[in-house]
Amino acid sequence: MNGYAFCVGQCCNCGGMITFNPVRVPSLRINGERQPLCEDCARKWIGLHPEANATIPPDAYQPVAESEL
């Protein structure tokens, strides 16, 4: 039997509630821990840091297969 999961949490920048794929969501390291960014904040960060060549994975805010966890 295959299952899927997603996380519910707050964007570390704006504080908005989001659902996300914990493996693929764009994040920032805060005190050594990955903290998720909502899609709007991730797009803003990417725009401010073009040298990072970062992208938002298409499944970043979708459920993840349990086999990937």
Distance bins in CASP14 RR format, pairs under 12 A and 6 or more apart:
PFRMAT RR
TARGET T0000
AUTHOR 0000-0000-0000
RMODE 2
METHOD distances of the structure
MODEL  1
1 65 0 0 0 0 0 1 0 0 0 0 0
1 66 0 0 0 0 1 0 0 0 0 0 0
1 67 0 0 0 0 0 1 0 0 0 0 0
2 63 0 0 0 0 0 1 0 0 0 0 0
2 64 0 0 0 0 0 1 0 0 0 0 0
2 65 1 0 0 1 0 0 0 0 0 0 0
2 66 1 0 0 1 0 0 0 0 0 0 0
2 67 1 0 0 1 0 0 0 0 0 0 0
2 68 0 0 0 0 0 1 0 0 0 0 0
3 63 0 0 0 0 1 0 0 0 0 0 0
3 64 0 0 0 0 1 0 0 0 0 0 0
3 65 1 0 0 1 0 0 0 0 0 0 0
3 66 1 0 1 0 0 0 0 0 0 0 0
3 67 0 0 0 0 1 0 0 0 0 0 0
3 68 0 0 0 0 0 1 0 0 0 0 0
3 69 0 0 0 0 1 0 0 0 0 0 0
4 19 0 0 0 0 0 1 0 0 0 0 0
4 21 0 0 0 0 1 0 0 0 0 0 0
4 22 0 0 0 0 0 1 0 0 0 0 0
4 23 0 0 0 0 0 1 0 0 0 0 0
4 59 0 0 0 0 0 1 0 0 0 0 0
4 62 0 0 0 0 1 0 0 0 0 0 0
4 63 1 1 0 0 0 0 0 0 0 0 0
4 64 1 0 0 1 0 0 0 0 0 0 0
4 65 1 0 1 0 0 0 0 0 0 0 0
4 66 1 0 0 1 0 0 0 0 0 0 0
4 67 0 0 0 0 1 0 0 0 0 0 0
4 68 0 0 0 0 1 0 0 0 0 0 0
4 69 0 0 0 0 1 0 0 0 0 0 0
5 19 0 0 0 0 0 1 0 0 0 0 0
5 20 0 0 0 0 0 1 0 0 0 0 0
5 21 0 0 0 0 1 0 0 0 0 0 0
5 22 1 0 0 1 0 0 0 0 0 0 0
5 23 0 0 0 0 1 0 0 0 0 0 0
5 62 0 0 0 0 0 1 0 0 0 0 0
5 63 1 0 0 1 0 0 0 0 0 0 0
5 64 1 0 1 0 0 0 0 0 0 0 0
5 65 0 0 0 0 1 0 0 0 0 0 0
5 66 1 0 1 0 0 0 0 0 0 0 0
5 67 0 0 0 0 0 1 0 0 0 0 0
5 68 0 0 0 0 1 0 0 0 0 0 0
5 69 1 0 0 1 0 0 0 0 0 0 0
6 18 0 0 0 0 1 0 0 0 0 0 0
6 19 1 0 1 0 0 0 0 0 0 0 0
6 20 1 0 0 1 0 0 0 0 0 0 0
6 21 1 0 0 1 0 0 0 0 0 0 0
6 22 1 0 0 1 0 0 0 0 0 0 0
6 23 0 0 0 0 0 1 0 0 0 0 0
6 24 0 0 0 0 0 1 0 0 0 0 0
6 25 0 0 0 0 1 0 0 0 0 0 0
6 36 0 0 0 0 0 1 0 0 0 0 0
6 59 0 0 0 0 0 1 0 0 0 0 0
6 60 0 0 0 0 0 1 0 0 0 0 0
6 61 0 0 0 0 1 0 0 0 0 0 0
6 62 1 0 0 1 0 0 0 0 0 0 0
6 63 1 0 1 0 0 0 0 0 0 0 0
6 64 1 0 0 1 0 0 0 0 0 0 0
6 65 0 0 0 0 0 1 0 0 0 0 0
6 66 0 0 0 0 0 1 0 0 0 0 0
6 68 0 0 0 0 0 1 0 0 0 0 0
6 69 0 0 0 0 0 1 0 0 0 0 0
7 17 0 0 0 0 0 1 0 0 0 0 0
7 18 0 0 0 0 1 0 0 0 0 0 0
7 19 1 0 0 1 0 0 0 0 0 0 0
7 20 1 0 1 0 0 0 0 0 0 0 0
7 21 1 0 0 1 0 0 0 0 0 0 0
7 22 1 0 1 0 0 0 0 0 0 0 0
7 23 0 0 0 0 1 0 0 0 0 0 0
7 24 0 0 0 0 0 1 0 0 0 0 0
7 25 1 0 0 1 0 0 0 0 0 0 0
7 27 0 0 0 0 0 1 0 0 0 0 0
7 34 0 0 0 0 0 1 0 0 0 0 0
7 35 0 0 0 0 0 1 0 0 0 0 0
7 36 1 0 0 1 0 0 0 0 0 0 0
7 60 0 0 0 0 0 1 0 0 0 0 0
7 61 0 0 0 0 0 1 0 0 0 0 0
7 62 0 0 0 0 0 1 0 0 0 0 0
7 63 0 0 0 0 1 0 0 0 0 0 0
7 64 0 0 0 0 1 0 0 0 0 0 0
7 69 0 0 0 0 0 1 0 0 0 0 0
8 16 0 0 0 0 0 1 0 0 0 0 0
8 17 1 0 0 1 0 0 0 0 0 0 0
8 18 1 0 0 1 0 0 0 0 0 0 0
8 19 1 0 1 0 0 0 0 0 0 0 0
8 20 0 0 0 0 1 0 0 0 0 0 0
8 21 0 0 0 0 0 1 0 0 0 0 0
8 22 0 0 0 0 0 1 0 0 0 0 0
8 25 0 0 0 0 0 1 0 0 0 0 0
8 36 0 0 0 0 0 1 0 0 0 0 0
8 61 0 0 0 0 0 1 0 0 0 0 0
8 63 0 0 0 0 0 1 0 0 0 0 0
9 15 0 0 0 0 1 0 0 0 0 0 0
9 16 0 0 0 0 1 0 0 0 0 0 0
9 17 1 0 1 0 0 0 0 0 0 0 0
9 18 1 0 1 0 0 0 0 0 0 0 0
9 19 1 0 0 1 0 0 0 0 0 0 0
9 20 1 0 0 1 0 0 0 0 0 0 0
9 22 0 0 0 0 1 0 0 0 0 0 0
9 25 0 0 0 0 1 0 0 0 0 0 0
9 27 0 0 0 0 0 1 0 0 0 0 0
9 35 0 0 0 0 1 0 0 0 0 0 0
9 36 1 0 0 1 0 0 0 0 0 0 0
9 37 0 0 0 0 0 1 0 0 0 0 0
9 38 0 0 0 0 1 0 0 0 0 0 0
9 61 0 0 0 0 0 1 0 0 0 0 0
10 16 1 0 1 0 0 0 0 0 0 0 0
10 17 1 0 1 0 0 0 0 0 0 0 0
10 18 1 0 0 1 0 0 0 0 0 0 0
10 19 0 0 0 0 0 1 0 0 0 0 0
10 20 0 0 0 0 0 1 0 0 0 0 0
10 30 0 0 0 0 0 1 0 0 0 0 0
10 35 0 0 0 0 1 0 0 0 0 0 0
10 36 1 0 0 1 0 0 0 0 0 0 0
10 37 0 0 0 0 0 1 0 0 0 0 0
10 38 0 0 0 0 1 0 0 0 0 0 0
10 41 0 0 0 0 0 1 0 0 0 0 0
11 17 1 0 0 1 0 0 0 0 0 0 0
11 18 1 0 1 0 0 0 0 0 0 0 0
11 19 0 0 0 0 0 1 0 0 0 0 0
11 20 0 0 0 0 1 0 0 0 0 0 0
11 25 0 0 0 0 1 0 0 0 0 0 0
11 26 0 0 0 0 1 0 0 0 0 0 0
11 27 0 0 0 0 1 0 0 0 0 0 0
11 28 0 0 0 0 1 0 0 0 0 0 0
11 30 0 0 0 0 0 1 0 0 0 0 0
11 35 0 0 0 0 1 0 0 0 0 0 0
11 36 1 0 0 1 0 0 0 0 0 0 0
11 37 1 0 1 0 0 0 0 0 0 0 0
11 38 1 1 0 0 0 0 0 0 0 0 0
11 39 0 0 0 0 1 0 0 0 0 0 0
11 40 0 0 0 0 1 0 0 0 0 0 0
11 41 1 0 1 0 0 0 0 0 0 0 0
11 42 0 0 0 0 1 0 0 0 0 0 0
11 43 0 0 0 0 0 1 0 0 0 0 0
11 44 0 0 0 0 0 1 0 0 0 0 0
11 45 0 0 0 0 0 1 0 0 0 0 0
11 61 0 0 0 0 0 1 0 0 0 0 0
12 18 0 0 0 0 0 1 0 0 0 0 0
12 20 0 0 0 0 0 1 0 0 0 0 0
12 25 0 0 0 0 0 1 0 0 0 0 0
12 26 0 0 0 0 0 1 0 0 0 0 0
12 27 1 0 0 1 0 0 0 0 0 0 0
12 28 1 0 1 0 0 0 0 0 0 0 0
12 29 0 0 0 0 1 0 0 0 0 0 0
12 30 1 0 0 1 0 0 0 0 0 0 0
12 31 0 0 0 0 0 1 0 0 0 0 0
12 32 0 0 0 0 0 1 0 0 0 0 0
12 33 0 0 0 0 1 0 0 0 0 0 0
12 34 0 0 0 0 1 0 0 0 0 0 0
12 35 1 1 0 0 0 0 0 0 0 0 0
12 36 1 0 0 1 0 0 0 0 0 0 0
12 37 1 0 0 1 0 0 0 0 0 0 0
12 38 0 0 0 0 1 0 0 0 0 0 0
12 41 0 0 0 0 1 0 0 0 0 0 0
12 42 0 0 0 0 0 1 0 0 0 0 0
12 45 0 0 0 0 0 1 0 0 0 0 0
13 26 0 0 0 0 0 1 0 0 0 0 0
13 27 0 0 0 0 0 1 0 0 0 0 0
13 28 1 0 0 1 0 0 0 0 0 0 0
13 30 0 0 0 0 0 1 0 0 0 0 0
13 35 0 0 0 0 1 0 0 0 0 0 0
13 36 0 0 0 0 1 0 0 0 0 0 0
13 37 1 0 1 0 0 0 0 0 0 0 0
13 38 1 0 0 1 0 0 0 0 0 0 0
13 39 0 0 0 0 0 1 0 0 0 0 0
13 40 0 0 0 0 1 0 0 0 0 0 0
13 41 1 0 1 0 0 0 0 0 0 0 0
13 42 0 0 0 0 1 0 0 0 0 0 0
13 43 0 0 0 0 0 1 0 0 0 0 0
13 44 1 0 0 1 0 0 0 0 0 0 0
13 45 1 0 0 1 0 0 0 0 0 0 0
13 48 0 0 0 0 0 1 0 0 0 0 0
14 35 0 0 0 0 0 1 0 0 0 0 0
14 36 0 0 0 0 0 1 0 0 0 0 0
14 37 0 0 0 0 1 0 0 0 0 0 0
14 38 1 0 0 1 0 0 0 0 0 0 0
14 39 0 0 0 0 0 1 0 0 0 0 0
14 40 1 0 0 1 0 0 0 0 0 0 0
14 41 1 0 1 0 0 0 0 0 0 0 0
14 42 0 0 0 0 0 1 0 0 0 0 0
14 43 0 0 0 0 0 1 0 0 0 0 0
14 44 0 0 0 0 1 0 0 0 0 0 0
14 45 0 0 0 0 0 1 0 0 0 0 0
15 35 0 0 0 0 0 1 0 0 0 0 0
15 36 0 0 0 0 0 1 0 0 0 0 0
15 37 0 0 0 0 0 1 0 0 0 0 0
15 38 1 0 0 1 0 0 0 0 0 0 0
15 40 0 0 0 0 0 1 0 0 0 0 0
15 41 0 0 0 0 1 0 0 0 0 0 0
16 36 0 0 0 0 0 1 0 0 0 0 0
16 37 0 0 0 0 0 1 0 0 0 0 0
16 38 1 0 0 1 0 0 0 0 0 0 0
16 39 0 0 0 0 0 1 0 0 0 0 0
16 40 0 0 0 0 1 0 0 0 0 0 0
16 41 0 0 0 0 1 0 0 0 0 0 0
17 36 0 0 0 0 0 1 0 0 0 0 0
17 38 0 0 0 0 1 0 0 0 0 0 0
18 25 0 0 0 0 1 0 0 0 0 0 0
18 26 0 0 0 0 0 1 0 0 0 0 0
18 27 0 0 0 0 0 1 0 0 0 0 0
18 35 0 0 0 0 0 1 0 0 0 0 0
18 36 1 0 0 1 0 0 0 0 0 0 0
18 37 0 0 0 0 1 0 0 0 0 0 0
18 38 1 0 1 0 0 0 0 0 0 0 0
18 39 1 0 0 1 0 0 0 0 0 0 0
18 40 0 0 0 0 1 0 0 0 0 0 0
18 41 0 0 0 0 1 0 0 0 0 0 0
18 42 0 0 0 0 0 1 0 0 0 0 0
18 60 0 0 0 0 1 0 0 0 0 0 0
18 61 1 0 0 1 0 0 0 0 0 0 0
18 62 0 0 0 0 0 1 0 0 0 0 0
19 25 0 0 0 0 1 0 0 0 0 0 0
19 36 0 0 0 0 1 0 0 0 0 0 0
19 38 0 0 0 0 0 1 0 0 0 0 0
19 39 0 0 0 0 0 1 0 0 0 0 0
19 60 0 0 0 0 0 1 0 0 0 0 0
19 61 1 0 0 1 0 0 0 0 0 0 0
19 62 0 0 0 0 1 0 0 0 0 0 0
19 63 0 0 0 0 1 0 0 0 0 0 0
19 64 0 0 0 0 0 1 0 0 0 0 0
20 26 0 0 0 0 1 0 0 0 0 0 0
20 27 0 0 0 0 1 0 0 0 0 0 0
20 34 0 0 0 0 0 1 0 0 0 0 0
20 35 0 0 0 0 0 1 0 0 0 0 0
20 36 1 0 1 0 0 0 0 0 0 0 0
20 37 0 0 0 0 1 0 0 0 0 0 0
20 38 0 0 0 0 1 0 0 0 0 0 0
20 39 0 0 0 0 1 0 0 0 0 0 0
20 41 0 0 0 0 0 1 0 0 0 0 0
20 42 0 0 0 0 0 1 0 0 0 0 0
20 56 0 0 0 0 0 1 0 0 0 0 0
20 57 0 0 0 0 0 1 0 0 0 0 0
20 59 0 0 0 0 1 0 0 0 0 0 0
20 60 1 0 0 1 0 0 0 0 0 0 0
20 61 1 0 1 0 0 0 0 0 0 0 0
20 62 0 0 0 0 1 0 0 0 0 0 0
20 63 0 0 0 0 1 0 0 0 0 0 0
20 64 0 0 0 0 1 0 0 0 0 0 0
21 27 0 0 0 0 0 1 0 0 0 0 0
21 36 0 0 0 0 1 0 0 0 0 0 0
21 39 0 0 0 0 0 1 0 0 0 0 0
21 56 0 0 0 0 0 1 0 0 0 0 0
21 57 1 0 0 1 0 0 0 0 0 0 0
21 58 0 0 0 0 0 1 0 0 0 0 0
21 59 1 0 1 0 0 0 0 0 0 0 0
21 60 1 0 1 0 0 0 0 0 0 0 0
21 61 1 0 0 1 0 0 0 0 0 0 0
21 62 1 0 1 0 0 0 0 0 0 0 0
21 63 1 0 0 1 0 0 0 0 0 0 0
21 64 1 0 1 0 0 0 0 0 0 0 0
21 65 0 0 0 0 1 0 0 0 0 0 0
21 66 0 0 0 0 0 1 0 0 0 0 0
21 68 0 0 0 0 1 0 0 0 0 0 0
21 69 0 0 0 0 1 0 0 0 0 0 0
22 34 0 0 0 0 1 0 0 0 0 0 0
22 35 0 0 0 0 0 1 0 0 0 0 0
22 36 1 0 0 1 0 0 0 0 0 0 0
22 59 0 0 0 0 0 1 0 0 0 0 0
22 60 0 0 0 0 1 0 0 0 0 0 0
22 61 0 0 0 0 0 1 0 0 0 0 0
22 62 0 0 0 0 0 1 0 0 0 0 0
22 63 0 0 0 0 0 1 0 0 0 0 0
22 64 1 0 0 1 0 0 0 0 0 0 0
22 65 0 0 0 0 0 1 0 0 0 0 0
22 66 0 0 0 0 0 1 0 0 0 0 0
22 68 0 0 0 0 1 0 0 0 0 0 0
22 69 1 0 0 1 0 0 0 0 0 0 0
23 34 0 0 0 0 0 1 0 0 0 0 0
23 36 0 0 0 0 0 1 0 0 0 0 0
23 57 0 0 0 0 1 0 0 0 0 0 0
23 59 0 0 0 0 1 0 0 0 0 0 0
23 60 0 0 0 0 1 0 0 0 0 0 0
23 61 0 0 0 0 0 1 0 0 0 0 0
23 62 0 0 0 0 0 1 0 0 0 0 0
23 63 0 0 0 0 0 1 0 0 0 0 0
23 64 1 0 1 0 0 0 0 0 0 0 0
23 65 0 0 0 0 1 0 0 0 0 0 0
23 66 0 0 0 0 0 1 0 0 0 0 0
23 67 0 0 0 0 0 1 0 0 0 0 0
23 68 1 0 1 0 0 0 0 0 0 0 0
23 69 1 0 0 1 0 0 0 0 0 0 0
24 34 0 0 0 0 0 1 0 0 0 0 0
24 36 0 0 0 0 0 1 0 0 0 0 0
24 37 0 0 0 0 0 1 0 0 0 0 0
24 39 0 0 0 0 0 1 0 0 0 0 0
24 42 0 0 0 0 0 1 0 0 0 0 0
24 55 0 0 0 0 0 1 0 0 0 0 0
24 56 0 0 0 0 1 0 0 0 0 0 0
24 57 1 0 1 0 0 0 0 0 0 0 0
24 58 0 0 0 0 1 0 0 0 0 0 0
24 59 1 0 1 0 0 0 0 0 0 0 0
24 60 1 0 1 0 0 0 0 0 0 0 0
24 61 0 0 0 0 1 0 0 0 0 0 0
24 62 0 0 0 0 1 0 0 0 0 0 0
24 63 0 0 0 0 0 1 0 0 0 0 0
24 64 1 0 0 1 0 0 0 0 0 0 0
24 65 0 0 0 0 0 1 0 0 0 0 0
24 68 0 0 0 0 1 0 0 0 0 0 0
24 69 0 0 0 0 0 1 0 0 0 0 0
25 34 0 0 0 0 1 0 0 0 0 0 0
25 35 0 0 0 0 1 0 0 0 0 0 0
25 36 1 0 1 0 0 0 0 0 0 0 0
25 37 1 0 0 1 0 0 0 0 0 0 0
25 38 0 0 0 0 1 0 0 0 0 0 0
25 39 0 0 0 0 1 0 0 0 0 0 0
25 41 0 0 0 0 0 1 0 0 0 0 0
25 42 0 0 0 0 1 0 0 0 0 0 0
25 56 0 0 0 0 1 0 0 0 0 0 0
25 57 0 0 0 0 1 0 0 0 0 0 0
25 58 0 0 0 0 0 1 0 0 0 0 0
25 59 0 0 0 0 1 0 0 0 0 0 0
25 60 1 0 1 0 0 0 0 0 0 0 0
25 61 1 0 0 1 0 0 0 0 0 0 0
25 62 0 0 0 0 1 0 0 0 0 0 0
25 63 0 0 0 0 0 1 0 0 0 0 0
25 64 0 0 0 0 1 0 0 0 0 0 0
26 34 0 0 0 0 1 0 0 0 0 0 0
26 35 0 0 0 0 0 1 0 0 0 0 0
26 36 1 0 0 1 0 0 0 0 0 0 0
26 37 1 0 1 0 0 0 0 0 0 0 0
26 38 0 0 0 0 1 0 0 0 0 0 0
26 39 0 0 0 0 1 0 0 0 0 0 0
26 40 0 0 0 0 0 1 0 0 0 0 0
26 41 0 0 0 0 1 0 0 0 0 0 0
26 42 1 1 0 0 0 0 0 0 0 0 0
26 43 0 0 0 0 1 0 0 0 0 0 0
26 44 0 0 0 0 0 1 0 0 0 0 0
26 45 1 0 0 1 0 0 0 0 0 0 0
26 46 1 0 0 1 0 0 0 0 0 0 0
26 49 0 0 0 0 0 1 0 0 0 0 0
26 52 0 0 0 0 0 1 0 0 0 0 0
26 54 1 0 0 1 0 0 0 0 0 0 0
26 55 0 0 0 0 1 0 0 0 0 0 0
26 56 1 0 1 0 0 0 0 0 0 0 0
26 57 0 0 0 0 1 0 0 0 0 0 0
26 59 0 0 0 0 0 1 0 0 0 0 0
26 60 1 0 0 1 0 0 0 0 0 0 0
26 61 0 0 0 0 1 0 0 0 0 0 0
27 33 0 0 0 0 1 0 0 0 0 0 0
27 34 1 0 1 0 0 0 0 0 0 0 0
27 35 1 0 1 0 0 0 0 0 0 0 0
27 36 1 0 1 0 0 0 0 0 0 0 0
27 37 1 0 0 1 0 0 0 0 0 0 0
27 38 0 0 0 0 0 1 0 0 0 0 0
27 41 0 0 0 0 0 1 0 0 0 0 0
27 42 0 0 0 0 1 0 0 0 0 0 0
27 45 0 0 0 0 0 1 0 0 0 0 0
27 54 0 0 0 0 0 1 0 0 0 0 0
27 56 0 0 0 0 0 1 0 0 0 0 0
27 57 0 0 0 0 0 1 0 0 0 0 0
27 60 0 0 0 0 1 0 0 0 0 0 0
28 34 1 0 0 1 0 0 0 0 0 0 0
28 35 1 0 1 0 0 0 0 0 0 0 0
28 36 0 0 0 0 1 0 0 0 0 0 0
28 37 1 0 0 1 0 0 0 0 0 0 0
28 38 0 0 0 0 0 1 0 0 0 0 0
28 41 0 0 0 0 1 0 0 0 0 0 0
28 42 0 0 0 0 1 0 0 0 0 0 0
28 45 1 0 0 1 0 0 0 0 0 0 0
28 49 0 0 0 0 0 1 0 0 0 0 0
28 52 0 0 0 0 0 1 0 0 0 0 0
28 54 0 0 0 0 0 1 0 0 0 0 0
29 35 1 0 0 1 0 0 0 0 0 0 0
29 36 0 0 0 0 0 1 0 0 0 0 0
29 37 0 0 0 0 0 1 0 0 0 0 0
30 36 0 0 0 0 0 1 0 0 0 0 0
30 37 0 0 0 0 0 1 0 0 0 0 0
35 41 0 0 0 0 0 1 0 0 0 0 0
35 42 0 0 0 0 0 1 0 0 0 0 0
36 42 0 0 0 0 1 0 0 0 0 0 0
36 45 0 0 0 0 0 1 0 0 0 0 0
36 56 0 0 0 0 0 1 0 0 0 0 0
36 60 0 0 0 0 1 0 0 0 0 0 0
36 61 0 0 0 0 1 0 0 0 0 0 0
37 43 0 0 0 0 1 0 0 0 0 0 0
37 44 0 0 0 0 1 0 0 0 0 0 0
37 45 1 0 0 1 0 0 0 0 0 0 0
37 46 0 0 0 0 1 0 0 0 0 0 0
37 54 0 0 0 0 0 1 0 0 0 0 0
37 56 0 0 0 0 1 0 0 0 0 0 0
37 60 0 0 0 0 1 0 0 0 0 0 0
37 61 0 0 0 0 0 1 0 0 0 0 0
38 44 0 0 0 0 1 0 0 0 0 0 0
38 45 0 0 0 0 0 1 0 0 0 0 0
38 56 0 0 0 0 0 1 0 0 0 0 0
38 60 0 0 0 0 0 1 0 0 0 0 0
38 61 0 0 0 0 1 0 0 0 0 0 0
39 45 0 0 0 0 0 1 0 0 0 0 0
39 46 0 0 0 0 0 1 0 0 0 0 0
39 55 0 0 0 0 0 1 0 0 0 0 0
39 56 1 0 0 1 0 0 0 0 0 0 0
39 57 0 0 0 0 0 1 0 0 0 0 0
39 58 0 0 0 0 0 1 0 0 0 0 0
39 60 1 0 0 1 0 0 0 0 0 0 0
39 61 1 0 0 1 0 0 0 0 0 0 0
39 62 0 0 0 0 0 1 0 0 0 0 0
40 46 0 0 0 0 0 1 0 0 0 0 0
40 47 0 0 0 0 0 1 0 0 0 0 0
40 56 0 0 0 0 0 1 0 0 0 0 0
40 61 0 0 0 0 0 1 0 0 0 0 0
41 47 0 0 0 0 0 1 0 0 0 0 0
41 48 0 0 0 0 0 1 0 0 0 0 0
41 56 0 0 0 0 0 1 0 0 0 0 0
42 48 0 0 0 0 0 1 0 0 0 0 0
42 49 0 0 0 0 0 1 0 0 0 0 0
42 52 0 0 0 0 0 1 0 0 0 0 0
42 54 0 0 0 0 1 0 0 0 0 0 0
42 55 0 0 0 0 1 0 0 0 0 0 0
42 56 1 0 1 0 0 0 0 0 0 0 0
42 57 0 0 0 0 0 1 0 0 0 0 0
42 60 1 0 0 1 0 0 0 0 0 0 0
42 61 0 0 0 0 1 0 0 0 0 0 0
43 49 0 0 0 0 0 1 0 0 0 0 0
43 54 0 0 0 0 0 1 0 0 0 0 0
43 55 0 0 0 0 0 1 0 0 0 0 0
43 56 1 0 0 1 0 0 0 0 0 0 0
43 60 0 0 0 0 0 1 0 0 0 0 0
44 54 0 0 0 0 0 1 0 0 0 0 0
44 56 0 0 0 0 0 1 0 0 0 0 0
45 52 0 0 0 0 1 0 0 0 0 0 0
45 54 1 0 0 1 0 0 0 0 0 0 0
45 55 0 0 0 0 0 1 0 0 0 0 0
45 56 0 0 0 0 1 0 0 0 0 0 0
46 52 1 0 0 1 0 0 0 0 0 0 0
46 53 0 0 0 0 1 0 0 0 0 0 0
46 54 1 0 1 0 0 0 0 0 0 0 0
46 55 1 0 0 1 0 0 0 0 0 0 0
46 56 1 0 0 1 0 0 0 0 0 0 0
47 53 0 0 0 0 0 1 0 0 0 0 0
47 54 0 0 0 0 1 0 0 0 0 0 0
47 55 0 0 0 0 0 1 0 0 0 0 0
47 56 0 0 0 0 0 1 0 0 0 0 0
48 54 0 0 0 0 0 1 0 0 0 0 0
49 55 0 0 0 0 0 1 0 0 0 0 0
54 60 0 0 0 0 0 1 0 0 0 0 0
56 62 0 0 0 0 0 1 0 0 0 0 0
57 64 0 0 0 0 0 1 0 0 0 0 0
57 68 0 0 0 0 0 1 0 0 0 0 0
59 65 0 0 0 0 1 0 0 0 0 0 0
59 68 0 0 0 0 1 0 0 0 0 0 0
62 68 0 0 0 0 0 1 0 0 0 0 0
63 69 0 0 0 0 0 1 0 0 0 0 0
END
